[in-house]
Amino acid sequence: MSLSRSAFRTATKLSTRTPATSLLIPRAVASSIQTRSTATSTSNTTSAEAYSLLVAQRKARPIAPHLSIYQPQLTWYMSSANRVTGVMLAGSVYLFGISYAVAPLVGLHVESASIAAAFAALPVAAKFVVKGTLALPFVFHSLNGLRHLTWDTARELTLKGVYRTGYAVLAVTAVSSVYLTFFT
């Protein structure tokens, strides 16, 4: 008889005995052994019954915590802002590129001279809003990119360094954005 067949028979014999009466297993160990009832039966279910059972099981699952339970941190605010400003800048470039390509077909003028003339005709407050809207995400995303390049050189990777560079990016972004908005 092969070794696996004899091991299977021994395991079958041991599993049919109750653990407390088995001489091979001490009572302390026998009390912690899990046993499976052999009286379990299965039944065929319809697709609708299976789906309703699945829905009931999903409702009984614990819900994972949401971001609202975590303490806000500078690192994840800056990471989110970097992604948002990147999407805004890329979207602006794509929008301008598409409008530049489509403008001659619809009779619009999107060359540099017409954009400069349209900007010059805006009220002063509107000029500041446009300049600030363009300057803030550009400066922040550029400086945060330099911060990430610094991390790629394995510098400023301590918690203190990450926060120091984060606050530096925010401060230089604020000063540069104000300068680009009001003094250029």
DRENPA-182813 format. One record per residue (C-alpha): residue number from 1; residue in one letter; x negated, y negated, z negated. Coordinates in steps of 0.2 Angstrom, whole numbers, plus 5000, padded with zeros to 4 digits. Layout:
# residues N
<site tornu="NUM" bator="A" c1="X" c2="Y" c3="Z"/>
...
//
This chain:
# residues 184
<site tornu="1" bator="M" c1="5000" c2="5000" c3="5000"/>
<site tornu="2" bator="S" c1="4993" c2="4983" c3="5004"/>
<site tornu="3" bator="L" c1="4988" c2="4970" c3="4991"/>
<site tornu="4" bator="S" c1="5002" c2="4958" c3="4996"/>
<site tornu="5" bator="R" c1="5015" c2="4971" c3="4996"/>
<site tornu="6" bator="S" c1="5010" c2="4977" c3="4978"/>
<site tornu="7" bator="A" c1="5009" c2="4959" c3="4972"/>
<site tornu="8" bator="F" c1="5027" c2="4956" c3="4980"/>
<site tornu="9" bator="R" c1="5034" c2="4971" c3="4970"/>
<site tornu="10" bator="T" c1="5026" c2="4965" c3="4954"/>
<site tornu="11" bator="A" c1="5033" c2="4948" c3="4956"/>
<site tornu="12" bator="T" c1="5050" c2="4955" c3="4960"/>
<site tornu="13" bator="K" c1="5050" c2="4966" c3="4944"/>
<site tornu="14" bator="L" c1="5044" c2="4951" c3="4933"/>
<site tornu="15" bator="S" c1="5057" c2="4940" c3="4940"/>
<site tornu="16" bator="T" c1="5071" c2="4952" c3="4937"/>
<site tornu="17" bator="R" c1="5067" c2="4953" c3="4919"/>
<site tornu="18" bator="T" c1="5072" c2="4940" c3="4907"/>
<site tornu="19" bator="P" c1="5057" c2="4930" c3="4901"/>
<site tornu="20" bator="A" c1="5060" c2="4933" c3="4883"/>
<site tornu="21" bator="T" c1="5060" c2="4952" c3="4884"/>
<site tornu="22" bator="S" c1="5045" c2="4953" c3="4895"/>
<site tornu="23" bator="L" c1="5029" c2="4960" c3="4887"/>
<site tornu="24" bator="L" c1="5018" c2="4951" c3="4899"/>
<site tornu="25" bator="I" c1="5024" c2="4933" c3="4895"/>
<site tornu="26" bator="P" c1="5023" c2="4926" c3="4878"/>
<site tornu="27" bator="R" c1="5039" c2="4918" c3="4870"/>
<site tornu="28" bator="A" c1="5031" c2="4901" c3="4870"/>
<site tornu="29" bator="V" c1="5027" c2="4901" c3="4888"/>
<site tornu="30" bator="A" c1="5044" c2="4910" c3="4893"/>
<site tornu="31" bator="S" c1="5054" c2="4896" c3="4886"/>
<site tornu="32" bator="S" c1="5046" c2="4883" c3="4898"/>
<site tornu="33" bator="I" c1="5048" c2="4894" c3="4914"/>
<site tornu="34" bator="Q" c1="5061" c2="4889" c3="4926"/>
<site tornu="35" bator="T" c1="5073" c2="4902" c3="4932"/>
<site tornu="36" bator="R" c1="5084" c2="4902" c3="4947"/>
<site tornu="37" bator="S" c1="5101" c2="4908" c3="4947"/>
<site tornu="38" bator="T" c1="5104" c2="4922" c3="4960"/>
<site tornu="39" bator="A" c1="5123" c2="4918" c3="4960"/>
<site tornu="40" bator="T" c1="5121" c2="4903" c3="4971"/>
<site tornu="41" bator="S" c1="5131" c2="4904" c3="4987"/>
<site tornu="42" bator="T" c1="5132" c2="4893" c3="5002"/>
<site tornu="43" bator="S" c1="5146" c2="4888" c3="5013"/>
<site tornu="44" bator="N" c1="5148" c2="4881" c3="5030"/>
<site tornu="45" bator="T" c1="5153" c2="4863" c3="5031"/>
<site tornu="46" bator="T" c1="5159" c2="4852" c3="5045"/>
<site tornu="47" bator="S" c1="5149" c2="4837" c3="5051"/>
<site tornu="48" bator="A" c1="5161" c2="4825" c3="5043"/>
<site tornu="49" bator="E" c1="5159" c2="4834" c3="5026"/>
<site tornu="50" bator="A" c1="5140" c2="4835" c3="5028"/>
<site tornu="51" bator="Y" c1="5140" c2="4816" c3="5031"/>
<site tornu="52" bator="S" c1="5151" c2="4812" c3="5017"/>
<site tornu="53" bator="L" c1="5139" c2="4822" c3="5005"/>
<site tornu="54" bator="L" c1="5124" c2="4813" c3="5012"/>
<site tornu="55" bator="V" c1="5133" c2="4796" c3="5009"/>
<site tornu="56" bator="A" c1="5137" c2="4802" c3="4991"/>
<site tornu="57" bator="Q" c1="5119" c2="4807" c3="4988"/>
<site tornu="58" bator="R" c1="5112" c2="4791" c3="4995"/>
<site tornu="59" bator="K" c1="5123" c2="4781" c3="4983"/>
<site tornu="60" bator="A" c1="5116" c2="4791" c3="4968"/>
<site tornu="61" bator="R" c1="5098" c2="4787" c3="4973"/>
<site tornu="62" bator="P" c1="5089" c2="4773" c3="4963"/>
<site tornu="63" bator="I" c1="5087" c2="4757" c3="4971"/>
<site tornu="64" bator="A" c1="5069" c2="4750" c3="4974"/>
<site tornu="65" bator="P" c1="5066" c2="4733" c3="4966"/>
<site tornu="66" bator="H" c1="5066" c2="4718" c3="4976"/>
<site tornu="67" bator="L" c1="5054" c2="4704" c3="4977"/>
<site tornu="68" bator="S" c1="5064" c2="4694" c3="4965"/>
<site tornu="69" bator="I" c1="5057" c2="4704" c3="4950"/>
<site tornu="70" bator="Y" c1="5039" c2="4700" c3="4954"/>
<site tornu="71" bator="Q" c1="5030" c2="4684" c3="4948"/>
<site tornu="72" bator="P" c1="5027" c2="4673" c3="4963"/>
<site tornu="73" bator="Q" c1="5008" c2="4672" c3="4967"/>
<site tornu="74" bator="L" c1="4998" c2="4660" c3="4977"/>
<site tornu="75" bator="T" c1="4991" c2="4674" c3="4988"/>
<site tornu="76" bator="W" c1="5008" c2="4680" c3="4995"/>
<site tornu="77" bator="Y" c1="5014" c2="4663" c3="4997"/>
<site tornu="78" bator="M" c1="4999" c2="4659" c3="5008"/>
<site tornu="79" bator="S" c1="5000" c2="4675" c3="5017"/>
<site tornu="80" bator="S" c1="5018" c2="4672" c3="5022"/>
<site tornu="81" bator="A" c1="5015" c2="4654" c3="5026"/>
<site tornu="82" bator="N" c1="5000" c2="4659" c3="5037"/>
<site tornu="83" bator="R" c1="5011" c2="4671" c3="5047"/>
<site tornu="84" bator="V" c1="5025" c2="4659" c3="5049"/>
<site tornu="85" bator="T" c1="5014" c2="4645" c3="5055"/>
<site tornu="86" bator="G" c1="5005" c2="4657" c3="5067"/>
<site tornu="87" bator="V" c1="5022" c2="4662" c3="5074"/>
<site tornu="88" bator="M" c1="5027" c2="4643" c3="5075"/>
<site tornu="89" bator="L" c1="5011" c2="4639" c3="5084"/>
<site tornu="90" bator="A" c1="5012" c2="4654" c3="5096"/>
<site tornu="91" bator="G" c1="5030" c2="4650" c3="5100"/>
<site tornu="92" bator="S" c1="5026" c2="4632" c3="5103"/>
<site tornu="93" bator="V" c1="5012" c2="4637" c3="5116"/>
<site tornu="94" bator="Y" c1="5024" c2="4650" c3="5124"/>
<site tornu="95" bator="L" c1="5038" c2="4637" c3="5125"/>
<site tornu="96" bator="F" c1="5027" c2="4624" c3="5132"/>
<site tornu="97" bator="G" c1="5019" c2="4636" c3="5145"/>
<site tornu="98" bator="I" c1="5036" c2="4642" c3="5151"/>
<site tornu="99" bator="S" c1="5043" c2="4624" c3="5152"/>
<site tornu="100" bator="Y" c1="5028" c2="4619" c3="5162"/>
<site tornu="101" bator="A" c1="5031" c2="4633" c3="5174"/>
<site tornu="102" bator="V" c1="5049" c2="4631" c3="5176"/>
<site tornu="103" bator="A" c1="5050" c2="4612" c3="5176"/>
<site tornu="104" bator="P" c1="5047" c2="4609" c3="5194"/>
<site tornu="105" bator="L" c1="5061" c2="4622" c3="5199"/>
<site tornu="106" bator="V" c1="5074" c2="4612" c3="5189"/>
<site tornu="107" bator="G" c1="5067" c2="4594" c3="5193"/>
<site tornu="108" bator="L" c1="5059" c2="4590" c3="5176"/>
<site tornu="109" bator="H" c1="5042" c2="4582" c3="5173"/>
<site tornu="110" bator="V" c1="5031" c2="4590" c3="5160"/>
<site tornu="111" bator="E" c1="5014" c2="4584" c3="5165"/>
<site tornu="112" bator="S" c1="5003" c2="4574" c3="5153"/>
<site tornu="113" bator="A" c1="5008" c2="4557" c3="5159"/>
<site tornu="114" bator="S" c1="5027" c2="4559" c3="5157"/>
<site tornu="115" bator="I" c1="5024" c2="4567" c3="5139"/>
<site tornu="116" bator="A" c1="5013" c2="4553" c3="5134"/>
<site tornu="117" bator="A" c1="5026" c2="4540" c3="5140"/>
<site tornu="118" bator="A" c1="5040" c2="4549" c3="5132"/>
<site tornu="119" bator="F" c1="5031" c2="4550" c3="5115"/>
<site tornu="120" bator="A" c1="5026" c2="4531" c3="5117"/>
<site tornu="121" bator="A" c1="5045" c2="4527" c3="5119"/>
<site tornu="122" bator="L" c1="5050" c2="4535" c3="5102"/>
<site tornu="123" bator="P" c1="5053" c2="4525" c3="5086"/>
<site tornu="124" bator="V" c1="5038" c2="4524" c3="5074"/>
<site tornu="125" bator="A" c1="5047" c2="4536" c3="5061"/>
<site tornu="126" bator="A" c1="5050" c2="4549" c3="5075"/>
<site tornu="127" bator="K" c1="5032" c2="4548" c3="5080"/>
<site tornu="128" bator="F" c1="5027" c2="4552" c3="5062"/>
<site tornu="129" bator="V" c1="5039" c2="4566" c3="5061"/>
<site tornu="130" bator="V" c1="5033" c2="4574" c3="5077"/>
<site tornu="131" bator="K" c1="5014" c2="4572" c3="5073"/>
<site tornu="132" bator="G" c1="5017" c2="4579" c3="5055"/>
<site tornu="133" bator="T" c1="5027" c2="4593" c3="5062"/>
<site tornu="134" bator="L" c1="5013" c2="4598" c3="5074"/>
<site tornu="135" bator="A" c1="4998" c2="4593" c3="5062"/>
<site tornu="136" bator="L" c1="5003" c2="4603" c3="5046"/>
<site tornu="137" bator="P" c1="5005" c2="4621" c3="5053"/>
<site tornu="138" bator="F" c1="4990" c2="4618" c3="5065"/>
<site tornu="139" bator="V" c1="4978" c2="4613" c3="5051"/>
<site tornu="140" bator="F" c1="4985" c2="4625" c3="5038"/>
<site tornu="141" bator="H" c1="4984" c2="4640" c3="5050"/>
<site tornu="142" bator="S" c1="4966" c2="4635" c3="5056"/>
<site tornu="143" bator="L" c1="4959" c2="4632" c3="5038"/>
<site tornu="144" bator="N" c1="4967" c2="4649" c3="5032"/>
<site tornu="145" bator="G" c1="4959" c2="4657" c3="5047"/>
<site tornu="146" bator="L" c1="4942" c2="4651" c3="5041"/>
<site tornu="147" bator="R" c1="4946" c2="4657" c3="5024"/>
<site tornu="148" bator="H" c1="4950" c2="4674" c3="5031"/>
<site tornu="149" bator="L" c1="4934" c2="4674" c3="5041"/>
<site tornu="150" bator="T" c1="4925" c2="4670" c3="5025"/>
<site tornu="151" bator="W" c1="4932" c2="4685" c3="5017"/>
<site tornu="152" bator="D" c1="4926" c2="4695" c3="5032"/>
<site tornu="153" bator="T" c1="4909" c2="4691" c3="5027"/>
<site tornu="154" bator="A" c1="4912" c2="4699" c3="5010"/>
<site tornu="155" bator="R" c1="4912" c2="4682" c3="5001"/>
<site tornu="156" bator="E" c1="4925" c2="4675" c3="4989"/>
<site tornu="157" bator="L" c1="4934" c2="4691" c3="4987"/>
<site tornu="158" bator="T" c1="4935" c2="4690" c3="4968"/>
<site tornu="159" bator="L" c1="4952" c2="4685" c3="4960"/>
<site tornu="160" bator="K" c1="4944" c2="4668" c3="4956"/>
<site tornu="161" bator="G" c1="4937" c2="4666" c3="4973"/>
<site tornu="162" bator="V" c1="4953" c2="4670" c3="4982"/>
<site tornu="163" bator="Y" c1="4962" c2="4657" c3="4971"/>
<site tornu="164" bator="R" c1="4948" c2="4644" c3="4973"/>
<site tornu="165" bator="T" c1="4949" c2="4646" c3="4992"/>
<site tornu="166" bator="G" c1="4968" c2="4646" c3="4992"/>
<site tornu="167" bator="Y" c1="4969" c2="4629" c3="4983"/>
<site tornu="168" bator="A" c1="4955" c2="4622" c3="4993"/>
<site tornu="169" bator="V" c1="4965" c2="4626" c3="5009"/>
<site tornu="170" bator="L" c1="4980" c2="4618" c3="5002"/>
<site tornu="171" bator="A" c1="4971" c2="4603" c3="4997"/>
<site tornu="172" bator="V" c1="4962" c2="4600" c3="5013"/>
<site tornu="173" bator="T" c1="4978" c2="4604" c3="5023"/>
<site tornu="174" bator="A" c1="4987" c2="4591" c3="5014"/>
<site tornu="175" bator="V" c1="4973" c2="4578" c3="5016"/>
<site tornu="176" bator="S" c1="4970" c2="4582" c3="5034"/>
<site tornu="177" bator="S" c1="4989" c2="4583" c3="5039"/>
<site tornu="178" bator="V" c1="4992" c2="4566" c3="5031"/>
<site tornu="179" bator="Y" c1="4976" c2="4559" c3="5040"/>
<site tornu="180" bator="L" c1="4982" c2="4566" c3="5057"/>
<site tornu="181" bator="T" c1="5000" c2="4560" c3="5054"/>
<site tornu="182" bator="F" c1="4997" c2="4542" c3="5049"/>
<site tornu="183" bator="F" c1="4980" c2="4537" c3="5054"/>
<site tornu="184" bator="T" c1="4977" c2="4544" c3="5072"/>
//
